[in-house]
Amino acid sequence: MVAITVILAAVIGTFVLGLGDQIGGSATAGVTVDGDTVTLANTGTADYVYVTDSDGQFGDNMSNVGDSVNLTSGSGTAPYQIIAVGENGEQSLLRTVESIN
């Protein structure tokens, strides 16, 4: 009985104090990879998406549906990582491209 009361008090206290609102989510977006081209399919909760390789950022930020980055247009090397960035700067790895065929 005491344990149930303590658990209920903790849950109610969390909602009343608004602590549950501070939990952040990850940035999400949809991309397609076709051969050597990465295309932004939907922005989800991300402000933009970028591609990086072992040397750093590769290509321009993609912020509009249909924007794309060609992985062979520069001197980048695989593996490439496709990263979504949210409005508060949180980043999420969407996909890793190991090689280009």
C-alpha positions as CSV (number, residue, x, y, z in Angstrom):
1,M,0.0,0.0,0.0
2,V,2.8,2.4,0.9
3,A,4.7,1.5,-2.3
4,I,1.7,2.2,-4.5
5,T,1.2,5.6,-2.8
6,V,4.8,6.5,-3.3
7,I,4.7,5.5,-7.0
8,L,1.5,7.5,-7.6
9,A,2.9,10.5,-5.9
10,A,6.0,10.4,-8.1
11,V,4.0,10.1,-11.3
12,I,1.6,12.9,-10.3
13,G,4.4,15.1,-9.2
14,T,6.2,14.7,-12.5
15,F,3.2,15.8,-14.4
16,V,2.4,18.7,-12.1
17,L,5.9,20.1,-12.1
18,G,6.2,19.7,-15.9
19,L,9.3,17.5,-15.8
20,G,7.9,15.3,-18.5
21,D,8.0,18.3,-20.9
22,Q,11.8,18.5,-20.7
23,I,12.3,15.1,-22.3
24,G,13.6,15.9,-25.9
25,G,13.1,13.8,-28.9
26,S,15.5,13.0,-31.7
27,A,15.5,14.7,-35.1
28,T,13.8,12.6,-37.8
29,A,13.7,12.8,-41.6
30,G,13.3,10.5,-44.5
31,V,16.0,10.1,-47.2
32,T,16.4,7.8,-50.2
33,V,19.7,6.6,-51.4
34,D,19.8,5.6,-55.1
35,G,23.3,4.6,-56.3
36,D,25.5,7.6,-55.5
37,T,22.7,10.1,-54.8
38,V,21.1,10.9,-51.4
39,T,17.7,12.7,-51.7
40,L,15.6,14.3,-48.9
41,A,12.2,12.6,-49.1
42,N,10.6,14.3,-46.1
43,T,11.9,16.6,-43.4
44,G,10.1,15.0,-40.4
45,T,11.1,16.9,-37.3
46,A,14.5,17.9,-38.7
47,D,15.5,21.4,-39.8
48,Y,17.9,20.0,-42.3
49,V,19.9,16.9,-43.2
50,Y,23.6,16.7,-44.1
51,V,26.0,14.0,-45.3
52,T,29.4,13.5,-43.8
53,D,32.3,11.2,-44.5
54,S,35.6,10.5,-42.6
55,D,36.8,14.0,-43.6
56,G,33.7,15.9,-42.3
57,Q,30.6,17.4,-44.0
58,F,30.1,16.4,-47.6
59,G,28.0,18.6,-49.9
60,D,25.4,21.2,-48.9
61,N,22.7,20.9,-46.2
62,M,19.4,19.5,-47.5
63,S,16.4,21.4,-46.1
64,N,13.8,21.1,-48.8
65,V,12.1,17.9,-50.0
66,G,13.8,16.9,-53.2
67,D,17.2,18.4,-52.3
68,S,20.0,15.9,-53.1
69,V,23.7,15.3,-52.6
70,N,25.8,13.4,-55.1
71,L,28.4,11.3,-53.2
72,T,30.8,11.1,-56.2
73,S,30.9,14.9,-56.9
74,G,33.7,15.5,-54.4
75,S,36.7,13.8,-52.9
76,G,34.7,12.1,-50.1
77,T,35.3,8.5,-49.1
78,A,32.9,5.9,-47.8
79,P,31.4,5.2,-45.3
80,Y,29.0,8.2,-45.6
81,Q,26.7,9.1,-42.7
82,I,23.4,10.8,-43.2
83,I,22.5,13.0,-40.2
84,A,19.3,14.9,-39.4
85,V,19.6,18.1,-37.3
86,G,16.6,19.3,-35.3
87,E,15.7,22.9,-34.3
88,N,17.6,22.7,-31.0
89,G,20.7,21.3,-32.6
90,E,20.0,17.7,-31.7
91,Q,21.4,15.3,-34.2
92,S,20.3,11.8,-35.3
93,L,22.1,9.3,-37.5
94,L,19.6,8.3,-40.2
95,R,21.6,6.0,-42.3
96,T,25.2,4.9,-43.1
97,V,26.2,4.2,-46.7
98,E,29.1,1.8,-46.7
99,S,30.0,1.9,-50.4
100,I,28.8,3.3,-53.7
101,N,28.0,0.9,-56.5
